Amino acid sequence: MAKLYFYYSAMNAGKTTTLLQSAHNYHERGMRTLILTPRLDHRAGEGVIASRIGLKARGTVFGPGDDLERIAREAVAAHGALHCVLVDEAQFLSRAQVWQLTEIVDALGVPVLAYGLRTDFRGELFEGSQYLLAWADNLVEIKTICHSGRKATMVVRVDANGRAVTAGPQVEIGGNERYVSVSRGEFKKIMAGEGRIDPMQPRLPEL
């Protein structure tokens, strides 16, 4: 029975690596996948999904107004049976698009694996994450750790001097130079102006 899965984490937990490994596992068994990636994240090139350890794949780009169920139906019509849909950076989905993912599962019988952040740099839910948390059949946390050694569940946006940024647009694409994953306790300290993070500090190994 097909299900909608939401794999969520803080930054640098290996979400994209896990997505690419999942796609590879399907392909090894002769199954066809559709990888969806948001147009606004083009750090590796438009339509390219790339992990920090060097794995890459091509994906189908979507924008805020695109109908993901229609994209999946068109993929089936053009190329035949679809065995899995994978969504990178799923926090950028709209409410309507998360609903469309549920239709891919319920109407088409195709499992959907969505990977994304849970919260933004202010500790607030992204729209896509909010509705994935509400509507997904399975919620799976991908763990990583804070420089304190505790589990990292929050994301801090930093400037070039390692100071936390507490205001600005919710969406600002960036990597290690702009975002650091921290525990909730560290997040509280940093937001209160009691902590400082060097975005280039050595990272502890991920869980």
C-alpha positions in Angstrom: 0.0 0.0 0.0 1.5 3.4 -1.1 2.2 5.9 1.6 3.4 9.5 2.0 6.7 9.7 4.0 8.2 12.9 5.4 11.9 12.6 6.2 12.8 15.7 8.2 15.8 17.1 10.0 18.0 20.1 10.6 20.6 21.2 8.1 23.5 18.8 7.2 21.8 15.7 8.3 22.2 13.9 5.0 18.7 14.3 3.6 19.7 14.6 0.0 22.2 11.7 0.3 19.4 9.6 1.7 17.1 10.6 -1.1 19.7 9.8 -3.8 20.4 6.4 -2.1 16.7 5.6 -2.1 16.4 6.5 -5.8 19.4 4.3 -6.5 17.9 1.4 -4.7 14.7 1.6 -6.9 16.8 1.9 -10.1 18.9 -1.2 -9.1 15.6 -3.2 -9.1 14.5 -1.9 -12.5 12.0 0.5 -11.0 11.3 4.0 -12.3 11.3 7.1 -10.1 10.4 10.7 -10.4 12.6 13.1 -8.5 11.1 16.6 -7.9 13.3 19.5 -7.0 12.3 23.2 -6.4 13.4 25.7 -9.0 14.5 28.2 -6.4 17.3 25.9 -5.1 19.8 25.9 -8.0 23.1 25.8 -6.1 24.2 22.7 -8.1 22.5 23.9 -11.3 18.9 23.9 -12.3 17.3 20.5 -12.0 20.4 19.0 -10.3 20.1 17.3 -6.9 23.5 17.1 -5.3 24.6 15.9 -1.9 27.6 17.2 0.1 29.4 13.9 -0.4 29.4 14.3 -4.1 26.3 12.2 -5.2 24.2 13.8 -8.0 21.1 13.1 -10.0 18.9 14.9 -12.4 15.4 15.9 -11.3 12.3 17.5 -12.6 12.1 21.2 -11.5 8.9 22.6 -10.1 7.8 26.1 -9.2 5.3 27.4 -6.6 2.3 27.2 -8.9 3.0 23.8 -10.5 0.7 20.9 -10.0 2.8 17.9 -8.8 0.0 15.4 -9.4 -0.3 16.5 -13.0 3.5 16.2 -13.4 3.4 12.6 -12.0 0.4 11.7 -14.3 2.3 13.1 -17.3 5.4 11.1 -16.4 3.3 7.9 -16.2 1.6 8.7 -19.6 4.9 9.4 -21.3 7.1 6.7 -19.8 4.9 4.0 -18.2 4.6 2.8 -14.6 6.1 5.0 -11.8 7.2 3.2 -8.7 8.2 6.1 -6.5 8.2 9.9 -6.3 10.9 11.6 -4.3 10.9 15.3 -3.4 14.0 17.2 -2.4 13.8 20.4 -0.2 10.2 19.6 0.6 9.9 22.5 3.0 9.5 24.8 0.0 6.2 23.0 -1.1 3.0 24.9 -0.8 -0.1 23.6 1.0 -1.7 22.8 -2.3 1.4 20.9 -3.5 1.5 18.7 -0.3 -2.2 17.9 -1.0 -1.2 17.0 -4.6 1.4 14.6 -3.1 -1.4 12.9 -1.1 -3.3 12.5 -4.4 -0.2 10.8 -6.0 -0.3 8.3 -3.2 -4.1 7.9 -2.8 -5.3 8.1 -6.5 -2.2 6.8 -8.3 -1.0 4.3 -5.7 2.6 5.6 -6.0 4.6 6.1 -2.8 6.0 9.5 -2.1 9.2 10.2 -0.2 9.6 13.9 0.8 12.8 15.2 2.4 13.1 18.6 4.0 13.7 20.9 6.9 11.1 21.1 9.7 11.7 24.7 10.8 13.3 27.9 9.6 16.0 30.0 11.2 13.4 31.6 13.5 12.2 28.2 14.7 9.0 28.5 12.7 7.5 25.8 10.5 7.8 26.1 6.7 4.5 25.8 4.9 5.5 22.6 3.2 6.8 21.0 6.4 3.6 22.1 8.3 1.3 20.2 6.0 3.6 17.2 5.6 3.7 16.9 9.4 -0.1 17.0 9.3 -0.8 14.8 6.4 2.0 12.3 5.9 1.4 8.7 6.8 4.9 8.2 8.2 7.2 10.8 9.8 10.9 9.9 10.0 13.5 12.1 11.7 17.0 12.1 10.2 19.4 12.9 13.0 22.4 15.1 13.2 24.2 16.8 16.1 25.0 20.2 17.5 28.6 21.4 18.2 27.5 20.9 21.9 27.2 17.2 21.3 23.4 17.2 21.7 21.0 16.3 19.0 20.5 19.2 16.6 16.8 20.1 15.9 17.0 23.8 15.0 18.7 25.9 12.3 20.5 29.2 12.9 21.1 31.6 10.0 24.5 33.4 10.5 26.3 36.3 8.9 29.9 36.3 7.8 31.0 37.1 11.4 29.2 34.2 12.9 26.4 36.3 14.4 22.9 34.9 14.4 20.5 36.6 12.0 17.1 37.0 13.6 15.2 38.8 10.9 14.8 38.6 7.2 12.9 36.5 4.6 12.1 33.0 5.5 13.6 31.6 2.3 17.3 32.4 1.7 19.2 29.7 -0.1 22.6 28.8 1.4 24.8 26.1 2.8 27.3 25.8 5.6 28.3 29.4 5.1 24.9 30.6 6.1 23.3 28.0 8.3 24.3 26.0 11.3 22.3 23.2 13.0 22.1 23.4 16.7 20.2 21.9 19.7 17.2 23.7 21.1 19.2 24.8 24.1 21.9 26.3 22.0 19.2 27.9 19.7 17.7 29.6 22.8 21.1 31.0 23.9 21.9 32.3 20.4 18.6 33.9 19.9 19.0 35.6 23.3 22.3 37.0 22.2 24.3 34.8 24.6 26.0 32.6 22.0 28.1 33.0 18.9 28.7 30.5 16.1 31.5 30.4 13.6 29.8 29.0 10.4 33.1 27.5 9.3 33.9 25.7 12.6 34.7 22.0 12.3 31.6 19.8 12.4 31.3 16.8 14.6 30.5 13.5 12.7 26.8 13.2 11.9 24.7 10.4 13.4 
